[in-house]
Amino acid sequence: MRHLMSPLDFTVEELDHLLDLATDIEKHREKYAHVCDGKKIATLFYEPSTRTRLSFETAMLNLGGSVIGFSSADSSSAAKGESVSDTIRMVSCYADICAMRHPKEGAPMVAASKSSIPVINAGDGGHQHPTQTITDLHTIRSLKGRLSDLTIGLCGDLKFGRTVHSLINALVRYEGISFVLISPEELRVPDYIREDVLQKNHVPFKEVVSLDEVMGELDLLYMTRVQRERFFNEEEYIRMKDSYILDAKKMSLAREDMLVLHPLPRVNEISVEVDDDPRAVYFRQVQYGVYARMALIIILLGLEDKVC
């Protein structure tokens, strides 16, 4: 039995195999329609989610399986004080695999240590979001044809954004990767990402405040929300927020083949006028997430030999 807590739980070779499987699922969905017949996934979401929860549920249904679970802590026995450890012990009696979203860092790891079924970390606090990272990697590889030799701009909340932290951790293992980290000073990447991941692995990066000045350098732009609550005062937020709104004017500064990704939900950091730009792939990214999670479920359940 195997769990997924971090993108680093898979080697590069294992990730490549998973992405190959996701690509085959995209091309030949009928082959996979009954791989999970009789299997159940439990989606244990202690905080709100639209894309991640529905993506997991869609993935399992596409594979012929079924879904149980809850969409908020208030609708589970957590509201009565039940521990994560007890919840997963109980759910292990009902389901074959579990996807857990929790606001506390490390909660899915606690669940995995007590579980008799595979546990997937579907996001824990500001820590990790490995299946979003797998989705991002699948999107990039499918549309760019590679995961190496790329200059990637990460823009917005780089301090608290778990999708950003997971993506950096995953991509530093590929050759020729460099990062442009675009954020207000208040929301720069944490020291442990800068020192223990980027510098330790000798990955080129630079930190800038202005998005406009680096648009022309990027192969990919990964946008995230700049949240009002992350600033010490309202004046600083008002001063900075418009600098991180991607619009048609900023897109005119970018390369013709640059891709724009976003883990969603967006609020106002990408103008709706960008949606019609062929370089804006964040809604295609959602569909790629279903294929990636289908592949992950198959691998963790050891069902590759059931593919028709």
C-alpha positions as CSV (number, residue, x, y, z in Angstrom):
1,M,0.0,0.0,0.0
2,R,1.2,3.5,-0.9
3,H,0.1,7.0,0.0
4,L,0.7,10.4,-1.7
5,M,1.6,13.2,0.6
6,S,4.0,15.2,-1.5
7,P,5.0,15.4,-5.2
8,L,8.4,14.1,-4.1
9,D,6.8,10.8,-3.0
10,F,7.2,9.8,-6.7
11,T,10.5,9.7,-8.4
12,V,10.9,11.5,-11.7
13,E,10.6,8.2,-13.5
14,E,7.4,7.3,-11.6
15,L,5.9,10.7,-12.3
16,D,6.7,10.3,-16.0
17,H,5.0,6.9,-16.0
18,L,1.9,8.5,-14.3
19,L,1.8,11.3,-16.9
20,D,2.1,8.7,-19.7
21,L,-0.8,6.9,-18.2
22,A,-2.8,10.2,-18.0
23,T,-2.1,10.9,-21.6
24,D,-3.3,7.4,-22.6
25,I,-6.5,7.9,-20.6
26,E,-7.1,11.2,-22.4
27,K,-6.8,9.5,-25.8
28,H,-8.5,6.2,-25.0
29,R,-11.1,6.9,-22.2
30,E,-13.1,3.8,-23.2
31,K,-10.2,1.5,-22.1
32,Y,-10.5,2.7,-18.6
33,A,-14.3,2.9,-18.1
34,H,-14.5,-0.2,-15.8
35,V,-11.0,-0.3,-14.2
36,C,-12.5,0.6,-10.8
37,D,-15.7,-1.3,-11.0
38,G,-16.7,-2.1,-7.4
39,K,-14.2,0.4,-5.9
40,K,-15.1,3.4,-3.8
41,I,-13.2,6.6,-3.1
42,A,-13.8,8.6,0.1
43,T,-13.4,12.4,-0.4
44,L,-12.9,13.8,3.1
45,F,-12.8,17.6,2.7
46,Y,-12.6,19.5,5.9
47,E,-12.6,22.8,4.1
48,P,-14.4,24.0,1.0
49,S,-13.3,22.9,-2.5
50,T,-14.9,22.9,-5.9
51,R,-12.3,21.7,-8.4
52,T,-10.2,19.3,-6.3
53,R,-13.2,17.5,-4.8
54,L,-15.2,17.3,-7.9
55,S,-12.2,16.3,-10.0
56,F,-11.5,13.3,-7.7
57,E,-15.1,12.3,-7.8
58,T,-15.3,12.7,-11.5
59,A,-12.1,10.7,-11.9
60,M,-13.5,7.8,-9.9
61,L,-16.8,7.8,-11.7
62,N,-15.1,7.8,-15.0
63,L,-13.2,4.7,-13.9
64,G,-16.5,2.9,-13.0
65,G,-16.1,3.4,-9.3
66,S,-18.3,5.2,-6.8
67,V,-17.9,8.0,-4.3
68,I,-18.6,8.6,-0.6
69,G,-17.5,11.4,1.7
70,F,-18.2,14.9,3.0
71,S,-17.5,18.4,1.7
72,S,-16.9,20.3,5.0
73,A,-15.9,19.6,8.5
74,D,-19.3,20.8,9.7
75,S,-21.1,18.0,7.9
76,S,-18.9,15.3,9.5
77,S,-18.3,13.9,12.9
78,A,-15.3,16.3,13.2
79,A,-18.0,18.8,14.3
80,K,-18.5,16.5,17.3
81,G,-14.8,16.4,18.0
82,E,-13.8,13.2,16.2
83,S,-10.1,13.0,15.5
84,V,-8.6,12.6,12.0
85,S,-7.1,9.2,13.2
86,D,-10.5,7.9,14.2
87,T,-12.2,9.2,11.1
88,I,-9.7,7.4,8.7
89,R,-10.0,4.2,10.7
90,M,-13.7,4.3,10.2
91,V,-13.6,5.3,6.5
92,S,-11.1,2.5,5.9
93,C,-14.0,0.1,6.6
94,Y,-16.1,1.7,3.8
95,A,-13.8,2.8,1.0
96,D,-10.8,1.5,-1.0
97,I,-8.9,4.8,-1.3
98,C,-9.2,8.3,0.3
99,A,-8.5,11.9,-0.8
100,M,-8.3,14.3,2.2
101,R,-8.3,18.1,2.2
102,H,-7.5,19.7,5.6
103,P,-6.7,23.2,6.9
104,K,-4.0,21.8,9.2
105,E,-0.6,21.0,7.8
106,G,0.3,17.4,8.3
107,A,-3.3,16.1,8.9
108,P,-3.3,13.8,5.8
109,M,0.1,12.4,7.1
110,V,-1.6,11.6,10.4
111,A,-4.4,9.9,8.5
112,A,-2.0,7.9,6.4
113,S,-0.2,6.6,9.5
114,K,-3.5,5.1,10.8
115,S,-5.1,4.1,7.5
116,S,-5.5,0.7,5.9
117,I,-6.3,2.2,2.5
118,P,-4.2,4.6,0.3
119,V,-4.5,8.2,1.4
120,I,-4.0,11.1,-1.0
121,N,-3.2,14.6,0.3
122,A,-5.7,16.9,-1.5
123,G,-4.2,20.0,0.2
124,D,-3.1,20.6,3.8
125,G,-2.9,24.2,4.9
126,G,-0.2,26.2,3.2
127,H,2.0,23.1,2.9
128,Q,1.5,20.8,-0.1
129,H,-1.0,20.1,-2.9
130,P,0.5,17.2,-4.8
131,T,-2.4,16.4,-7.1
132,Q,-2.6,20.0,-8.2
133,T,1.1,19.7,-9.0
134,I,0.6,16.5,-11.0
135,T,-2.2,18.4,-12.8
136,D,0.2,21.3,-13.5
137,L,2.9,18.9,-14.8
138,H,0.5,17.1,-17.0
139,T,-0.8,20.4,-18.4
140,I,2.7,21.7,-19.1
141,R,4.0,18.5,-20.7
142,S,0.9,18.0,-22.8
143,L,1.0,21.6,-24.2
144,K,4.7,22.3,-24.2
145,G,5.9,18.8,-24.9
146,R,8.5,18.8,-22.1
147,L,9.1,19.5,-18.5
148,S,12.7,20.7,-19.0
149,D,14.4,23.8,-20.3
150,L,11.6,26.2,-19.2
151,T,11.6,29.7,-17.6
152,I,8.6,29.7,-15.3
153,G,7.1,32.9,-13.7
154,L,5.2,32.4,-10.5
155,C,3.1,35.4,-9.6
156,G,1.1,36.5,-6.6
157,D,1.0,34.9,-3.2
158,L,4.2,32.9,-3.1
159,K,4.4,32.9,0.7
160,F,1.2,31.0,1.6
161,G,0.4,29.4,-1.8
162,R,0.7,25.6,-1.3
163,T,0.3,25.1,-5.1
164,V,3.4,27.2,-5.7
165,H,5.4,25.4,-3.1
166,S,4.5,22.0,-4.5
167,L,5.2,23.0,-8.0
168,I,8.7,24.4,-7.2
169,N,9.5,21.2,-5.3
170,A,8.5,19.0,-8.3
171,L,10.1,21.1,-11.1
172,V,13.6,21.5,-9.6
173,R,14.2,17.9,-10.4
174,Y,14.1,18.6,-14.2
175,E,17.0,20.0,-16.2
176,G,17.1,23.5,-17.4
177,I,14.4,24.9,-15.1
178,S,14.6,28.5,-13.9
179,F,12.1,30.6,-12.0
180,V,11.1,34.2,-11.9
181,L,9.3,34.8,-8.6
182,I,6.9,37.8,-8.9
183,S,5.3,39.1,-5.7
184,P,5.1,41.9,-3.2
185,E,7.9,41.8,-0.7
186,E,5.3,40.7,1.9
187,L,4.4,37.6,0.0
188,R,7.8,36.3,-1.2
189,V,8.5,32.6,-1.1
190,P,9.4,31.3,2.4
191,D,13.0,31.0,3.3
192,Y,12.9,27.2,3.3
193,I,11.8,27.2,-0.3
194,R,14.4,29.7,-1.3
195,E,17.3,28.1,0.7
196,D,16.5,24.4,1.0
197,V,14.9,23.9,-2.4
198,L,16.1,26.5,-4.9
199,Q,19.6,27.4,-3.7
200,K,20.3,23.8,-2.4
201,N,19.6,22.4,-5.9
202,H,21.4,25.2,-7.7
203,V,18.3,26.3,-9.6
204,P,18.5,29.7,-11.2
205,F,15.9,32.2,-9.9
206,K,15.2,35.8,-9.4
207,E,12.7,37.7,-7.2
208,V,11.0,40.8,-8.7
209,V,8.1,43.0,-7.8
210,S,6.9,44.0,-11.3
211,L,5.1,41.6,-13.5
212,D,5.3,43.8,-16.6
213,E,9.1,43.9,-16.7
214,V,9.5,40.1,-17.0
215,M,6.6,39.0,-19.1
216,G,8.8,38.7,-22.2
217,E,11.2,36.3,-20.5
218,L,8.7,33.6,-19.6
219,D,7.7,30.3,-21.2
220,L,5.0,29.8,-18.5
221,L,3.2,32.2,-16.2
222,Y,1.6,30.6,-13.1
223,M,-0.8,33.1,-11.6
224,T,-2.2,33.0,-8.0
225,R,-4.4,35.3,-5.9
226,V,-3.0,38.2,-3.9
227,Q,-5.3,38.1,-0.9
228,R,-6.2,41.2,1.0
229,E,-5.9,39.4,4.4
230,R,-2.2,38.7,3.8
231,F,-1.3,42.4,4.0
232,F,-0.5,44.3,7.2
233,N,-2.6,47.3,6.2
234,E,-5.2,48.3,3.6
235,E,-3.0,51.0,2.0
236,E,-0.3,48.5,1.1
237,Y,-2.9,46.1,-0.5
238,I,-4.5,48.9,-2.5
239,R,-1.1,50.0,-3.7
240,M,0.0,46.6,-4.9
241,K,-3.1,44.7,-6.0
242,D,-3.4,46.1,-9.5
243,S,0.2,45.2,-10.3
244,Y,-0.8,41.6,-10.3
245,I,-3.9,41.7,-12.5
246,L,-3.2,40.0,-15.8
247,D,-4.9,41.8,-18.6
248,A,-4.7,42.1,-22.4
249,K,-2.1,44.9,-22.1
250,K,0.3,42.7,-20.1
251,M,-0.4,39.7,-22.4
252,S,0.8,41.9,-25.3
253,L,4.3,41.9,-23.7
254,A,4.5,38.1,-23.6
255,R,5.8,35.6,-26.1
256,E,3.4,34.1,-28.7
257,D,3.9,30.7,-27.2
258,M,3.8,31.6,-23.5
259,L,1.1,29.7,-21.5
260,V,-0.9,31.1,-18.6
261,L,-1.8,28.6,-15.8
262,H,-3.8,29.2,-12.6
263,P,-4.8,26.6,-9.9
264,L,-8.2,28.5,-9.6
265,P,-10.4,29.9,-8.2
266,R,-9.6,33.3,-9.6
267,V,-11.1,36.4,-8.2
268,N,-9.8,39.4,-10.2
269,E,-6.1,38.6,-10.8
270,I,-6.8,37.5,-14.4
271,S,-9.1,39.8,-16.4
272,V,-11.9,37.9,-18.2
273,E,-10.6,39.5,-21.4
274,V,-7.6,37.1,-21.2
275,D,-9.9,34.0,-21.3
276,D,-10.2,34.2,-25.1
277,D,-6.4,34.3,-25.6
278,P,-5.2,30.9,-26.8
279,R,-2.3,31.1,-24.4
280,A,-4.7,31.1,-21.4
281,V,-5.0,27.4,-20.6
282,Y,-6.3,27.4,-17.0
283,F,-9.7,25.9,-17.9
284,R,-8.0,23.2,-20.0
285,Q,-5.8,22.7,-16.9
286,V,-9.0,21.6,-15.0
287,Q,-9.7,18.9,-17.6
288,Y,-6.1,17.7,-17.4
289,G,-6.6,17.4,-13.7
290,V,-9.3,14.7,-14.2
291,Y,-7.0,12.6,-16.3
292,A,-4.1,13.0,-13.9
293,R,-6.2,11.9,-10.9
294,M,-7.6,9.0,-12.8
295,A,-4.1,7.8,-13.4
296,L,-3.1,8.3,-9.8
297,I,-6.1,6.3,-8.5
298,I,-5.3,3.4,-10.9
299,I,-1.6,3.4,-9.8
300,L,-2.3,3.6,-6.0
301,L,-4.9,0.9,-6.2
302,G,-2.6,-1.3,-8.3
303,L,-5.1,-1.7,-11.1
304,E,-3.0,-1.2,-14.2
305,D,-3.3,-4.8,-15.1
306,K,-7.1,-4.4,-15.4
307,V,-6.9,-1.9,-18.3
308,C,-8.7,-3.5,-21.3
